[in-house]
Amino acid sequence: MNSTGVPRRIDHLGRIVVPVELRRMLGISPGDELEVAVKGDSVTLTKVRQGCVFCGTEDDLRSFRERLICRECTTGVSEVGPSFSAGSP
Ligand SMILES: [Zn+2]
């Protein structure tokens, strides 16, 4: 991707505002996580993809114990559950 060349001033707490055009282009919403990294003399921001802890899909997710799990893996896990409750070692 080319630089848009939009200058942004950093505030006294080290914060900057990511231009709304870039947020829309990249699908960045309030609450999303961005990974901050240094490449050479540049600082890069990369959207952290939130996916199912088992298969990685980003569709049809729900939260369980602060982790994300998709509907299909939820079904798979619930099928494993009965073997624990049956008293197996
Ligand atoms: Zn899954």
PDB file of the backbone (N, CA, C, O) and the ligand in Angstrom, with CONECT records:
HET     ZN  A 101       1
ATOM      1  N   MET A   1       0.846  -1.198   0.000  1.00  0.00           N
ATOM      2  CA  MET A   1       0.000   0.000   0.000  1.00  0.00           C
ATOM      3  C   MET A   1       0.876   1.241   0.000  1.00  0.00           C
ATOM      4  O   MET A   1       1.903   1.287   0.678  1.00  0.00           O
ATOM      5  N   ASN A   2       0.471   2.233  -0.753  1.00  0.00           N
ATOM      6  CA  ASN A   2       1.221   3.481  -0.785  1.00  0.00           C
ATOM      7  C   ASN A   2       0.880   4.344   0.411  1.00  0.00           C
ATOM      8  O   ASN A   2      -0.219   4.261   0.960  1.00  0.00           O
ATOM      9  N   SER A   3       1.833   5.173   0.811  1.00  0.00           N
ATOM     10  CA  SER A   3       1.574   6.116   1.883  1.00  0.00           C
ATOM     11  C   SER A   3       0.607   7.180   1.391  1.00  0.00           C
ATOM     12  O   SER A   3       0.700   7.656   0.260  1.00  0.00           O
ATOM     13  N   THR A   4      -0.335   7.548   2.279  1.00  0.00           N
ATOM     14  CA  THR A   4      -1.263   8.608   1.900  1.00  0.00           C
ATOM     15  C   THR A   4      -0.644   9.968   2.165  1.00  0.00           C
ATOM     16  O   THR A   4      -1.120  10.987   1.667  1.00  0.00           O
ATOM     17  N   GLY A   5       0.429   9.974   2.958  1.00  0.00           N
ATOM     18  CA  GLY A   5       1.114  11.225   3.232  1.00  0.00           C
ATOM     19  C   GLY A   5       0.328  12.172   4.104  1.00  0.00           C
ATOM     20  O   GLY A   5       0.573  13.379   4.079  1.00  0.00           O
ATOM     21  N   VAL A   6      -0.620  11.653   4.882  1.00  0.00           N
ATOM     22  CA  VAL A   6      -1.412  12.505   5.769  1.00  0.00           C
ATOM     23  C   VAL A   6      -0.618  12.749   7.043  1.00  0.00           C
ATOM     24  O   VAL A   6      -0.411  11.820   7.825  1.00  0.00           O
ATOM     25  N   PRO A   7      -0.166  13.993   7.269  1.00  0.00           N
ATOM     26  CA  PRO A   7       0.592  14.251   8.493  1.00  0.00           C
ATOM     27  C   PRO A   7      -0.323  14.302   9.709  1.00  0.00           C
ATOM     28  O   PRO A   7      -1.394  14.907   9.661  1.00  0.00           O
ATOM     29  N   ARG A   8       0.090  13.680  10.772  1.00  0.00           N
ATOM     30  CA  ARG A   8      -0.655  13.677  12.030  1.00  0.00           C
ATOM     31  C   ARG A   8       0.309  14.050  13.137  1.00  0.00           C
ATOM     32  O   ARG A   8       1.434  13.552  13.193  1.00  0.00           O
ATOM     33  N   ARG A   9      -0.134  14.918  14.007  1.00  0.00           N
ATOM     34  CA  ARG A   9       0.707  15.337  15.127  1.00  0.00           C
ATOM     35  C   ARG A   9       0.473  14.413  16.313  1.00  0.00           C
ATOM     36  O   ARG A   9      -0.665  14.102  16.662  1.00  0.00           O
ATOM     37  N   ILE A  10       1.568  13.981  16.923  1.00  0.00           N
ATOM     38  CA  ILE A  10       1.485  13.110  18.095  1.00  0.00           C
ATOM     39  C   ILE A  10       1.252  13.987  19.326  1.00  0.00           C
ATOM     40  O   ILE A  10       1.853  15.055  19.440  1.00  0.00           O
ATOM     41  N   ASP A  11       0.384  13.549  20.252  1.00  0.00           N
ATOM     42  CA  ASP A  11       0.094  14.392  21.414  1.00  0.00           C
ATOM     43  C   ASP A  11       1.055  14.087  22.560  1.00  0.00           C
ATOM     44  O   ASP A  11       1.947  13.249  22.432  1.00  0.00           O
ATOM     45  N   HIS A  12       0.858  14.781  23.682  1.00  0.00           N
ATOM     46  CA  HIS A  12       1.820  14.668  24.784  1.00  0.00           C
ATOM     47  C   HIS A  12       1.818  13.303  25.441  1.00  0.00           C
ATOM     48  O   HIS A  12       2.737  12.986  26.197  1.00  0.00           O
ATOM     49  N   LEU A  13       0.796  12.475  25.169  1.00  0.00           N
ATOM     50  CA  LEU A  13       0.760  11.113  25.707  1.00  0.00           C
ATOM     51  C   LEU A  13       1.231  10.090  24.670  1.00  0.00           C
ATOM     52  O   LEU A  13       1.171   8.885  24.913  1.00  0.00           O
ATOM     53  N   GLY A  14       1.695  10.569  23.524  1.00  0.00           N
ATOM     54  CA  GLY A  14       2.197   9.669  22.485  1.00  0.00           C
ATOM     55  C   GLY A  14       1.117   9.147  21.560  1.00  0.00           C
ATOM     56  O   GLY A  14       1.361   8.213  20.796  1.00  0.00           O
ATOM     57  N   ARG A  15      -0.073   9.729  21.613  1.00  0.00           N
ATOM     58  CA  ARG A  15      -1.188   9.235  20.798  1.00  0.00           C
ATOM     59  C   ARG A  15      -1.277   9.975  19.468  1.00  0.00           C
ATOM     60  O   ARG A  15      -0.905  11.142  19.348  1.00  0.00           O
ATOM     61  N   ILE A  16      -1.786   9.250  18.475  1.00  0.00           N
ATOM     62  CA  ILE A  16      -2.145   9.868  17.204  1.00  0.00           C
ATOM     63  C   ILE A  16      -3.535   9.384  16.824  1.00  0.00           C
ATOM     64  O   ILE A  16      -4.007   8.367  17.332  1.00  0.00           O
ATOM     65  N   VAL A  17      -4.186  10.112  15.933  1.00  0.00           N
ATOM     66  CA  VAL A  17      -5.475   9.682  15.400  1.00  0.00           C
ATOM     67  C   VAL A  17      -5.220   9.058  14.034  1.00  0.00           C
ATOM     68  O   VAL A  17      -4.601   9.673  13.166  1.00  0.00           O
ATOM     69  N   VAL A  18      -5.707   7.819  13.850  1.00  0.00           N
ATOM     70  CA  VAL A  18      -5.624   7.183  12.537  1.00  0.00           C
ATOM     71  C   VAL A  18      -6.732   7.794  11.681  1.00  0.00           C
ATOM     72  O   VAL A  18      -7.902   7.750  12.062  1.00  0.00           O
ATOM     73  N   PRO A  19      -6.377   8.362  10.531  1.00  0.00           N
ATOM     74  CA  PRO A  19      -7.386   9.047   9.713  1.00  0.00           C
ATOM     75  C   PRO A  19      -8.588   8.150   9.408  1.00  0.00           C
ATOM     76  O   PRO A  19      -8.439   6.958   9.136  1.00  0.00           O
ATOM     77  N   VAL A  20      -9.772   8.743   9.458  1.00  0.00           N
ATOM     78  CA  VAL A  20     -11.012   7.981   9.269  1.00  0.00           C
ATOM     79  C   VAL A  20     -11.021   7.264   7.924  1.00  0.00           C
ATOM     80  O   VAL A  20     -11.563   6.164   7.812  1.00  0.00           O
ATOM     81  N   GLU A  21     -10.429   7.875   6.907  1.00  0.00           N
ATOM     82  CA  GLU A  21     -10.412   7.234   5.590  1.00  0.00           C
ATOM     83  C   GLU A  21      -9.649   5.907   5.656  1.00  0.00           C
ATOM     84  O   GLU A  21     -10.053   4.919   5.043  1.00  0.00           O
ATOM     85  N   LEU A  22      -8.544   5.895   6.405  1.00  0.00           N
ATOM     86  CA  LEU A  22      -7.754   4.665   6.536  1.00  0.00           C
ATOM     87  C   LEU A  22      -8.500   3.636   7.372  1.00  0.00           C
ATOM     88  O   LEU A  22      -8.464   2.441   7.077  1.00  0.00           O
ATOM     89  N   ARG A  23      -9.180   4.105   8.423  1.00  0.00           N
ATOM     90  CA  ARG A  23      -9.939   3.169   9.262  1.00  0.00           C
ATOM     91  C   ARG A  23     -11.043   2.498   8.452  1.00  0.00           C
ATOM     92  O   ARG A  23     -11.283   1.298   8.581  1.00  0.00           O
ATOM     93  N   ARG A  24     -11.709   3.288   7.619  1.00  0.00           N
ATOM     94  CA  ARG A  24     -12.773   2.715   6.775  1.00  0.00           C
ATOM     95  C   ARG A  24     -12.181   1.738   5.768  1.00  0.00           C
ATOM     96  O   ARG A  24     -12.712   0.645   5.570  1.00  0.00           O
ATOM     97  N   MET A  25     -11.081   2.131   5.131  1.00  0.00           N
ATOM     98  CA  MET A  25     -10.441   1.309   4.103  1.00  0.00           C
ATOM     99  C   MET A  25     -10.012  -0.041   4.674  1.00  0.00           C
ATOM    100  O   MET A  25     -10.121  -1.068   4.004  1.00  0.00           O
ATOM    101  N   LEU A  26      -9.529  -0.032   5.903  1.00  0.00           N
ATOM    102  CA  LEU A  26      -8.986  -1.256   6.509  1.00  0.00           C
ATOM    103  C   LEU A  26      -9.970  -1.947   7.450  1.00  0.00           C
ATOM    104  O   LEU A  26      -9.646  -2.977   8.042  1.00  0.00           O
ATOM    105  N   GLY A  27     -11.169  -1.383   7.590  1.00  0.00           N
ATOM    106  CA  GLY A  27     -12.180  -2.003   8.447  1.00  0.00           C
ATOM    107  C   GLY A  27     -11.800  -1.969   9.915  1.00  0.00           C
ATOM    108  O   GLY A  27     -12.062  -2.921  10.651  1.00  0.00           O
ATOM    109  N   ILE A  28     -11.186  -0.883  10.341  1.00  0.00           N
ATOM    110  CA  ILE A  28     -10.786  -0.735  11.737  1.00  0.00           C
ATOM    111  C   ILE A  28     -11.897  -0.004  12.489  1.00  0.00           C
ATOM    112  O   ILE A  28     -12.296   1.100  12.117  1.00  0.00           O
ATOM    113  N   SER A  29     -12.386  -0.640  13.551  1.00  0.00           N
ATOM    114  CA  SER A  29     -13.488  -0.082  14.335  1.00  0.00           C
ATOM    115  C   SER A  29     -13.025   0.192  15.757  1.00  0.00           C
ATOM    116  O   SER A  29     -12.034  -0.384  16.207  1.00  0.00           O
ATOM    117  N   PRO A  30     -13.740   1.077  16.477  1.00  0.00           N
ATOM    118  CA  PRO A  30     -13.394   1.315  17.879  1.00  0.00           C
ATOM    119  C   PRO A  30     -13.350  -0.003  18.657  1.00  0.00           C
ATOM    120  O   PRO A  30     -14.247  -0.835  18.524  1.00  0.00           O
ATOM    121  N   GLY A  31     -12.320  -0.187  19.456  1.00  0.00           N
ATOM    122  CA  GLY A  31     -12.169  -1.416  20.230  1.00  0.00           C
ATOM    123  C   GLY A  31     -11.279  -2.448  19.553  1.00  0.00           C
ATOM    124  O   GLY A  31     -10.811  -3.379  20.209  1.00  0.00           O
ATOM    125  N   ASP A  32     -11.035  -2.299  18.242  1.00  0.00           N
ATOM    126  CA  ASP A  32     -10.140  -3.231  17.561  1.00  0.00           C
ATOM    127  C   ASP A  32      -8.728  -3.076  18.100  1.00  0.00           C
ATOM    128  O   ASP A  32      -8.342  -2.002  18.563  1.00  0.00           O
ATOM    129  N   GLU A  33      -7.963  -4.155  18.036  1.00  0.00           N
ATOM    130  CA  GLU A  33      -6.572  -4.098  18.461  1.00  0.00           C
ATOM    131  C   GLU A  33      -5.672  -3.896  17.255  1.00  0.00           C
ATOM    132  O   GLU A  33      -5.895  -4.477  16.193  1.00  0.00           O
ATOM    133  N   LEU A  34      -4.646  -3.060  17.432  1.00  0.00           N
ATOM    134  CA  LEU A  34      -3.632  -2.854  16.406  1.00  0.00           C
ATOM    135  C   LEU A  34      -2.284  -3.237  16.988  1.00  0.00           C
ATOM    136  O   LEU A  34      -1.945  -2.857  18.108  1.00  0.00           O
ATOM    137  N   GLU A  35      -1.524  -3.990  16.216  1.00  0.00           N
ATOM    138  CA  GLU A  35      -0.174  -4.358  16.636  1.00  0.00           C
ATOM    139  C   GLU A  35       0.769  -3.242  16.196  1.00  0.00           C
ATOM    140  O   GLU A  35       0.778  -2.844  15.031  1.00  0.00           O
ATOM    141  N   VAL A  36       1.552  -2.749  17.131  1.00  0.00           N
ATOM    142  CA  VAL A  36       2.496  -1.668  16.847  1.00  0.00           C
ATOM    143  C   VAL A  36       3.885  -2.274  16.713  1.00  0.00           C
ATOM    144  O   VAL A  36       4.350  -2.977  17.610  1.00  0.00           O
ATOM    145  N   ALA A  37       4.544  -2.003  15.597  1.00  0.00           N
ATOM    146  CA  ALA A  37       5.872  -2.572  15.368  1.00  0.00           C
ATOM    147  C   ALA A  37       6.771  -1.527  14.721  1.00  0.00           C
ATOM    148  O   ALA A  37       6.303  -0.518  14.194  1.00  0.00           O
ATOM    149  N   VAL A  38       8.049  -1.788  14.774  1.00  0.00           N
ATOM    150  CA  VAL A  38       9.030  -0.912  14.136  1.00  0.00           C
ATOM    151  C   VAL A  38       9.655  -1.665  12.975  1.00  0.00           C
ATOM    152  O   VAL A  38      10.123  -2.792  13.133  1.00  0.00           O
ATOM    153  N   LYS A  39       9.658  -1.034  11.807  1.00  0.00           N
ATOM    154  CA  LYS A  39      10.322  -1.596  10.630  1.00  0.00           C
ATOM    155  C   LYS A  39      11.256  -0.515  10.098  1.00  0.00           C
ATOM    156  O   LYS A  39      10.823   0.487   9.528  1.00  0.00           O
ATOM    157  N   GLY A  40      12.555  -0.753  10.303  1.00  0.00           N
ATOM    158  CA  GLY A  40      13.523   0.275   9.913  1.00  0.00           C
ATOM    159  C   GLY A  40      13.294   1.505  10.762  1.00  0.00           C
ATOM    160  O   GLY A  40      13.339   1.431  11.990  1.00  0.00           O
ATOM    161  N   ASP A  41      13.046   2.645  10.120  1.00  0.00           N
ATOM    162  CA  ASP A  41      12.775   3.862  10.887  1.00  0.00           C
ATOM    163  C   ASP A  41      11.294   4.235  10.833  1.00  0.00           C
ATOM    164  O   ASP A  41      10.920   5.386  11.059  1.00  0.00           O
ATOM    165  N   SER A  42      10.447   3.223  10.524  1.00  0.00           N
ATOM    166  CA  SER A  42       9.002   3.463  10.474  1.00  0.00           C
ATOM    167  C   SER A  42       8.293   2.702  11.581  1.00  0.00           C
ATOM    168  O   SER A  42       8.755   1.648  12.019  1.00  0.00           O
ATOM    169  N   VAL A  43       7.165   3.246  12.031  1.00  0.00           N
ATOM    170  CA  VAL A  43       6.291   2.552  12.969  1.00  0.00           C
ATOM    171  C   VAL A  43       5.100   2.060  12.163  1.00  0.00           C
ATOM    172  O   VAL A  43       4.462   2.835  11.450  1.00  0.00           O
ATOM    173  N   THR A  44       4.799   0.756  12.279  1.00  0.00           N
ATOM    174  CA  THR A  44       3.673   0.198  11.535  1.00  0.00           C
ATOM    175  C   THR A  44       2.562  -0.210  12.493  1.00  0.00           C
ATOM    176  O   THR A  44       2.819  -0.635  13.619  1.00  0.00           O
ATOM    177  N   LEU A  45       1.334  -0.076  12.033  1.00  0.00           N
ATOM    178  CA  LEU A  45       0.153  -0.507  12.775  1.00  0.00           C
ATOM    179  C   LEU A  45      -0.527  -1.583  11.939  1.00  0.00           C
ATOM    180  O   LEU A  45      -0.859  -1.350  10.777  1.00  0.00           O
ATOM    181  N   THR A  46      -0.736  -2.757  12.521  1.00  0.00           N
ATOM    182  CA  THR A  46      -1.365  -3.860  11.814  1.00  0.00           C
ATOM    183  C   THR A  46      -2.579  -4.327  12.589  1.00  0.00           C
ATOM    184  O   THR A  46      -2.489  -4.616  13.782  1.00  0.00           O
ATOM    185  N   LYS A  47      -3.713  -4.399  11.912  1.00  0.00           N
ATOM    186  CA  LYS A  47      -4.929  -4.841  12.580  1.00  0.00           C
ATOM    187  C   LYS A  47      -4.754  -6.277  13.044  1.00  0.00           C
ATOM    188  O   LYS A  47      -4.345  -7.146  12.273  1.00  0.00           O
ATOM    189  N   VAL A  48      -5.069  -6.517  14.314  1.00  0.00           N
ATOM    190  CA  VAL A  48      -4.998  -7.866  14.862  1.00  0.00           C
ATOM    191  C   VAL A  48      -6.291  -8.575  14.497  1.00  0.00           C
ATOM    192  O   VAL A  48      -7.379  -8.144  14.877  1.00  0.00           O
ATOM    193  N   ARG A  49      -6.161  -9.661  13.758  1.00  0.00           N
ATOM    194  CA  ARG A  49      -7.337 -10.426  13.345  1.00  0.00           C
ATOM    195  C   ARG A  49      -7.807 -11.276  14.512  1.00  0.00           C
ATOM    196  O   ARG A  49      -7.034 -12.022  15.112  1.00  0.00           O
ATOM    197  N   GLN A  50      -9.070 -11.150  14.814  1.00  0.00           N
ATOM    198  CA  GLN A  50      -9.661 -11.933  15.887  1.00  0.00           C
ATOM    199  C   GLN A  50     -10.316 -13.151  15.264  1.00  0.00           C
ATOM    200  O   GLN A  50     -11.203 -13.018  14.421  1.00  0.00           O
ATOM    201  N   GLY A  51      -9.887 -14.336  15.673  1.00  0.00           N
ATOM    202  CA  GLY A  51     -10.475 -15.547  15.110  1.00  0.00           C
ATOM    203  C   GLY A  51     -10.686 -16.611  16.164  1.00  0.00           C
ATOM    204  O   GLY A  51     -10.266 -16.465  17.311  1.00  0.00           O
ATOM    205  N   CYS A  52     -11.341 -17.682  15.758  1.00  0.00           N
ATOM    206  CA  CYS A  52     -11.606 -18.821  16.629  1.00  0.00           C
ATOM    207  C   CYS A  52     -10.280 -19.403  17.125  1.00  0.00           C
ATOM    208  O   CYS A  52      -9.341 -19.553  16.344  1.00  0.00           O
ATOM    209  N   VAL A  53     -10.199 -19.729  18.407  1.00  0.00           N
ATOM    210  CA  VAL A  53      -8.960 -20.255  18.975  1.00  0.00           C
ATOM    211  C   VAL A  53      -8.614 -21.627  18.392  1.00  0.00           C
ATOM    212  O   VAL A  53      -7.456 -22.041  18.446  1.00  0.00           O
ATOM    213  N   PHE A  54      -9.591 -22.329  17.841  1.00  0.00           N
ATOM    214  CA  PHE A  54      -9.334 -23.671  17.313  1.00  0.00           C
ATOM    215  C   PHE A  54      -9.053 -23.670  15.816  1.00  0.00           C
ATOM    216  O   PHE A  54      -8.074 -24.270  15.373  1.00  0.00           O
ATOM    217  N   CYS A  55      -9.903 -23.000  15.025  1.00  0.00           N
ATOM    218  CA  CYS A  55      -9.757 -23.099  13.569  1.00  0.00           C
ATOM    219  C   CYS A  55      -9.353 -21.777  12.909  1.00  0.00           C
ATOM    220  O   CYS A  55      -8.967 -21.760  11.740  1.00  0.00           O
ATOM    221  N   GLY A  56      -9.441 -20.680  13.646  1.00  0.00           N
ATOM    222  CA  GLY A  56      -8.986 -19.401  13.111  1.00  0.00           C
ATOM    223  C   GLY A  56     -10.016 -18.617  12.317  1.00  0.00           C
ATOM    224  O   GLY A  56      -9.760 -17.475  11.936  1.00  0.00           O
ATOM    225  N   THR A  57     -11.180 -19.211  12.061  1.00  0.00           N
ATOM    226  CA  THR A  57     -12.182 -18.486  11.280  1.00  0.00           C
ATOM    227  C   THR A  57     -12.599 -17.200  11.995  1.00  0.00           C
ATOM    228  O   THR A  57     -12.537 -17.091  13.220  1.00  0.00           O
ATOM    229  N   GLU A  58     -13.027 -16.230  11.181  1.00  0.00           N
ATOM    230  CA  GLU A  58     -13.465 -14.957  11.755  1.00  0.00           C
ATOM    231  C   GLU A  58     -14.984 -14.817  11.690  1.00  0.00           C
ATOM    232  O   GLU A  58     -15.532 -13.753  11.979  1.00  0.00           O
ATOM    233  N   ASP A  59     -15.664 -15.912  11.304  1.00  0.00           N
ATOM    234  CA  ASP A  59     -17.118 -15.859  11.136  1.00  0.00           C
ATOM    235  C   ASP A  59     -17.842 -16.511  12.307  1.00  0.00           C
ATOM    236  O   ASP A  59     -17.372 -17.497  12.874  1.00  0.00           O
ATOM    237  N   ASP A  60     -18.989 -15.944  12.657  1.00  0.00           N
ATOM    238  CA  ASP A  60     -19.910 -16.537  13.625  1.00  0.00           C
ATOM    239  C   ASP A  60     -19.210 -16.859  14.947  1.00  0.00           C
ATOM    240  O   ASP A  60     -19.276 -17.983  15.445  1.00  0.00           O
ATOM    241  N   LEU A  61     -18.545 -15.856  15.498  1.00  0.00           N
ATOM    242  CA  LEU A  61     -17.781 -16.043  16.727  1.00  0.00           C
ATOM    243  C   LEU A  61     -18.586 -15.681  17.958  1.00  0.00           C
ATOM    244  O   LEU A  61     -19.454 -14.809  17.917  1.00  0.00           O
ATOM    245  N   ARG A  62     -18.293 -16.353  19.036  1.00  0.00           N
ATOM    246  CA  ARG A  62     -18.813 -15.958  20.337  1.00  0.00           C
ATOM    247  C   ARG A  62     -17.664 -16.061  21.335  1.00  0.00           C
ATOM    248  O   ARG A  62     -16.664 -16.740  21.097  1.00  0.00           O
ATOM    249  N   SER A  63     -17.835 -15.375  22.446  1.00  0.00           N
ATOM    250  CA  SER A  63     -16.778 -15.328  23.444  1.00  0.00           C
ATOM    251  C   SER A  63     -17.037 -16.362  24.525  1.00  0.00           C
ATOM    252  O   SER A  63     -18.165 -16.508  24.996  1.00  0.00           O
ATOM    253  N   PHE A  64     -15.985 -17.083  24.919  1.00  0.00           N
ATOM    254  CA  PHE A  64     -16.068 -18.020  26.027  1.00  0.00           C
ATOM    255  C   PHE A  64     -14.789 -17.900  26.833  1.00  0.00           C
ATOM    256  O   PHE A  64     -13.699 -18.146  26.315  1.00  0.00           O
ATOM    257  N   ARG A  65     -14.914 -17.525  28.095  1.00  0.00           N
ATOM    258  CA  ARG A  65     -13.768 -17.332  28.985  1.00  0.00           C
ATOM    259  C   ARG A  65     -12.687 -16.471  28.332  1.00  0.00           C
ATOM    260  O   ARG A  65     -11.502 -16.803  28.333  1.00  0.00           O
ATOM    261  N   GLU A  66     -13.153 -15.348  27.774  1.00  0.00           N
ATOM    262  CA  GLU A  66     -12.282 -14.327  27.172  1.00  0.00           C
ATOM    263  C   GLU A  66     -11.534 -14.828  25.945  1.00  0.00           C
ATOM    264  O   GLU A  66     -10.536 -14.225  25.552  1.00  0.00           O
ATOM    265  N   ARG A  67     -11.989 -15.912  25.334  1.00  0.00           N
ATOM    266  CA  ARG A  67     -11.442 -16.400  24.059  1.00  0.00           C
ATOM    267  C   ARG A  67     -12.601 -16.474  23.081  1.00  0.00           C
ATOM    268  O   ARG A  67     -13.763 -16.562  23.478  1.00  0.00           O
ATOM    269  N   LEU A  68     -12.267 -16.436  21.789  1.00  0.00           N
ATOM    270  CA  LEU A  68     -13.292 -16.528  20.765  1.00  0.00           C
ATOM    271  C   LEU A  68     -13.367 -17.948  20.218  1.00  0.00           C
ATOM    272  O   LEU A  68     -12.344 -18.594  19.993  1.00  0.00           O
ATOM    273  N   ILE A  69     -14.586 -18.424  20.008  1.00  0.00           N
ATOM    274  CA  ILE A  69     -14.800 -19.763  19.448  1.00  0.00           C
ATOM    275  C   ILE A  69     -15.961 -19.663  18.458  1.00  0.00           C
ATOM    276  O   ILE A  69     -16.947 -18.971  18.714  1.00  0.00           O
ATOM    277  N   CYS A  70     -15.834 -20.364  17.317  1.00  0.00           N
ATOM    278  CA  CYS A  70     -16.888 -20.303  16.303  1.00  0.00           C
ATOM    279  C   CYS A  70     -17.971 -21.325  16.610  1.00  0.00           C
ATOM    280  O   CYS A  70     -17.796 -22.202  17.456  1.00  0.00           O
ATOM    281  N   ARG A  71     -19.091 -21.198  15.910  1.00  0.00           N
ATOM    282  CA  ARG A  71     -20.228 -22.090  16.150  1.00  0.00           C
ATOM    283  C   ARG A  71     -19.846 -23.546  15.899  1.00  0.00           C
ATOM    284  O   ARG A  71     -20.198 -24.425  16.686  1.00  0.00           O
ATOM    285  N   GLU A  72     -19.125 -23.806  14.804  1.00  0.00           N
ATOM    286  CA  GLU A  72     -18.784 -25.181  14.463  1.00  0.00           C
ATOM    287  C   GLU A  72     -17.891 -25.812  15.533  1.00  0.00           C
ATOM    288  O   GLU A  72     -18.113 -26.963  15.909  1.00  0.00           O
ATOM    289  N   CYS A  73     -16.897 -25.094  16.026  1.00  0.00           N
ATOM    290  CA  CYS A  73     -16.017 -25.641  17.060  1.00  0.00           C
ATOM    291  C   CYS A  73     -16.747 -25.772  18.392  1.00  0.00           C
ATOM    292  O   CYS A  73     -16.436 -26.656  19.189  1.00  0.00           O
ATOM    293  N   THR A  74     -17.720 -24.890  18.634  1.00  0.00           N
ATOM    294  CA  THR A  74     -18.528 -25.016  19.841  1.00  0.00           C
ATOM    295  C   THR A  74     -19.243 -26.360  19.836  1.00  0.00           C
ATOM    296  O   THR A  74     -19.319 -27.038  20.860  1.00  0.00           O
ATOM    297  N   THR A  75     -19.769 -26.739  18.672  1.00  0.00           N
ATOM    298  CA  THR A  75     -20.455 -28.028  18.540  1.00  0.00           C
ATOM    299  C   THR A  75     -19.477 -29.169  18.789  1.00  0.00           C
ATOM    300  O   THR A  75     -19.795 -30.118  19.505  1.00  0.00           O
ATOM    301  N   GLY A  76     -18.273 -29.078  18.194  1.00  0.00           N
ATOM    302  CA  GLY A  76     -17.271 -30.127  18.376  1.00  0.00           C
ATOM    303  C   GLY A  76     -16.868 -30.284  19.827  1.00  0.00           C
ATOM    304  O   GLY A  76     -16.725 -31.406  20.313  1.00  0.00           O
ATOM    305  N   VAL A  77     -16.685 -29.182  20.520  1.00  0.00           N
ATOM    306  CA  VAL A  77     -16.283 -29.232  21.924  1.00  0.00           C
ATOM    307  C   VAL A  77     -17.400 -29.828  22.773  1.00  0.00           C
ATOM    308  O   VAL A  77     -17.143 -30.600  23.697  1.00  0.00           O
ATOM    309  N   SER A  78     -18.635 -29.468  22.457  1.00  0.00           N
ATOM    310  CA  SER A  78     -19.757 -29.991  23.259  1.00  0.00           C
ATOM    311  C   SER A  78     -19.918 -31.494  23.049  1.00  0.00           C
ATOM    312  O   SER A  78     -20.443 -32.184  23.922  1.00  0.00           O
ATOM    313  N   GLU A  79     -19.470 -32.014  21.893  1.00  0.00           N
ATOM    314  CA  GLU A  79     -19.534 -33.461  21.660  1.00  0.00           C
ATOM    315  C   GLU A  79     -18.467 -34.198  22.463  1.00  0.00           C
ATOM    316  O   GLU A  79     -18.661 -35.359  22.824  1.00  0.00           O
ATOM    317  N   VAL A  80     -17.349 -33.543  22.747  1.00  0.00           N
ATOM    318  CA  VAL A  80     -16.280 -34.137  23.567  1.00  0.00           C
ATOM    319  C   VAL A  80     -16.702 -34.157  25.040  1.00  0.00           C
ATOM    320  O   VAL A  80     -16.327 -35.056  25.793  1.00  0.00           O
ATOM    321  N   GLY A  81     -17.481 -33.160  25.431  1.00  0.00           N
ATOM    322  CA  GLY A  81     -17.891 -33.002  26.822  1.00  0.00           C
ATOM    323  C   GLY A  81     -18.445 -34.256  27.487  1.00  0.00           C
ATOM    324  O   GLY A  81     -18.026 -34.579  28.598  1.00  0.00           O
ATOM    325  N   PRO A  82     -19.384 -34.987  26.846  1.00  0.00           N
ATOM    326  CA  PRO A  82     -19.969 -36.157  27.506  1.00  0.00           C
ATOM    327  C   PRO A  82     -18.944 -37.202  27.935  1.00  0.00           C
ATOM    328  O   PRO A  82     -19.175 -37.891  28.928  1.00  0.00           O
ATOM    329  N   SER A  83     -17.817 -37.351  27.228  1.00  0.00           N
ATOM    330  CA  SER A  83     -16.822 -38.360  27.623  1.00  0.00           C
ATOM    331  C   SER A  83     -16.186 -38.004  28.960  1.00  0.00           C
ATOM    332  O   SER A  83     -15.734 -38.886  29.690  1.00  0.00           O
ATOM    333  N   PHE A  84     -16.148 -36.685  29.288  1.00  0.00           N
ATOM    334  CA  PHE A  84     -15.619 -36.299  30.597  1.00  0.00           C
ATOM    335  C   PHE A  84     -16.643 -36.590  31.691  1.00  0.00           C
ATOM    336  O   PHE A  84     -16.300 -37.089  32.762  1.00  0.00           O
ATOM    337  N   SER A  85     -17.887 -36.275  31.408  1.00  0.00           N
ATOM    338  CA  SER A  85     -18.914 -36.453  32.431  1.00  0.00           C
ATOM    339  C   SER A  85     -19.249 -37.928  32.649  1.00  0.00           C
ATOM    340  O   SER A  85     -19.893 -38.265  33.643  1.00  0.00           O
ATOM    341  N   ALA A  86     -18.821 -38.827  31.727  1.00  0.00           N
ATOM    342  CA  ALA A  86     -19.081 -40.266  31.873  1.00  0.00           C
ATOM    343  C   ALA A  86     -18.107 -40.893  32.871  1.00  0.00           C
ATOM    344  O   ALA A  86     -18.219 -42.081  33.176  1.00  0.00           O
ATOM    345  N   GLY A  87     -17.159 -40.114  33.379  1.00  0.00           N
ATOM    346  CA  GLY A  87     -16.255 -40.609  34.410  1.00  0.00           C
ATOM    347  C   GLY A  87     -15.012 -41.297  33.868  1.00  0.00           C
ATOM    348  O   GLY A  87     -14.366 -42.060  34.586  1.00  0.00           O
ATOM    349  N   SER A  88     -14.670 -41.037  32.611  1.00  0.00           N
ATOM    350  CA  SER A  88     -13.446 -41.619  32.065  1.00  0.00           C
ATOM    351  C   SER A  88     -12.225 -40.995  32.749  1.00  0.00           C
ATOM    352  O   SER A  88     -12.294 -39.845  33.181  1.00  0.00           O
ATOM    353  N   PRO A  89     -11.132 -41.711  32.853  1.00  0.00           N
ATOM    354  CA  PRO A  89      -9.959 -41.225  33.570  1.00  0.00           C
ATOM    355  C   PRO A  89      -9.307 -40.024  32.913  1.00  0.00           C
ATOM    356  O   PRO A  89      -8.306 -39.513  33.416  1.00  0.00           O
TER     357      PRO A  89
HETATM  358 ZN    ZN A 101     -13.565 -22.705  15.030  1.00  0.00          ZN2+
END
